[in-house]
Amino acid sequence: MTSDPDFGWRPLTAGQTSAWATLLAAIEAVDHQDETVGEGDLREDFNNPEQDFHRGSVAVYDGPAMIAYCVLEPHCSDEPRHEVRHAGGVHPAYRGRGLGTALLDWAERTALPLHDDRHEGRPLLLSGRHPSRLADAAELFSASGCKPSRWFLRMSADLSDGTQPAKTPAGIKIIPITDERSADALLVRNEAFRDHWGSAELTPQEWAHFSNYPAYRPKLSFLAYDGAEPLGVVISHEYEEYNQLAGRRDLYIALVGTRRAARRRGIGSALVTRALETARVDGFVNATLDADADSPTGAVGIYEQLGFTIQDTWVTQTKQLAGR
């Protein structure tokens, strides 16, 4: 923990979402991470079947005010390793007092038993992320023994002037995702991301949680078919809290994937274009997404062709904890 006896540490619960949202808003006001979420989005996190908030989360309090937090997310990939991702932050008014270091120490200690419960004997990687422009965050990770491993780009597109007409490849049909087609979307997602860095297959339970997220917009999410064969998927989100602060409707492209055998046919571009055009007609004026700078599909170049530009860069920091 920290040397300050006035700070209280306890696990996050669904009853703390108001205090959690207030803390996140204070962090966003200074760090400008473009990561605004509301209480409803945070509350839904407690329904994630893979999340263990009782053991894998902590909130730090100064009296009634939450001043820092950290959440661990177990993440198993097809590789012979287990990854635990952590997300956290410290209220700007409490920085420089050792809380960030204490949270990283807590994450390292807590990740090991969570890992051993599920994947004892397998290598364990602890990872976290931050905007690359935040030098203090980079220094904090470096001091804890983490190393930069991957870079992701936050990209944005202006929809107010319209989007390019959707150019659907010959023989491909693009239709909205429905509950009846959810299994097809999961199949495409899992196959499409098998060769992506740090990716893991989602279980049907995890996909059900993802598909019921408050921000999910099924009418702006689509599947691409060749006959009865699903080949591509795009999933769209809308975050009401973010829209209120930004003063505009923003479409967040949460997921784009094409099965490997169907790549290089323009299916991903057609799916994103359909989502953007549908959103524009519905009143959205902006769209954002995150792209792996070293994506094996060349995603960054594809998005740039669709009108997206780079707004920010995030770096993933990793540390090997077991199985060295």
Secondary structure, 3 states (H helix, E strand, C coil): CCCCCCEEEECCCHHHHHHHHHHHHHHHHHHCCCCCCCHHHHHHHCCCCCCCHHHHEEEEEECCEEEEEEEEEEEECCCCCEEEEEEEEECHHHCCCCHHHHHHHHHHHHHHHHHHHHHCCCCEEEEEEEECCCHHHHHHHHHCCCEEEEEEEEEEEECCCCCCCCCCCCCEEEEECCHHHHHHHHHHHHHHCCCCCCCCCCCHHHHHHHHCCCCECHHHCEEEEECCEEEEEEEEECCHHHHHHHCCCEEEEEEEEECHHHCCCCHHHHHHHHHHHHHHHCCCCEEEEEEECCCCCCHHHHHHHCCCEEEEEEEEEEEEEECC
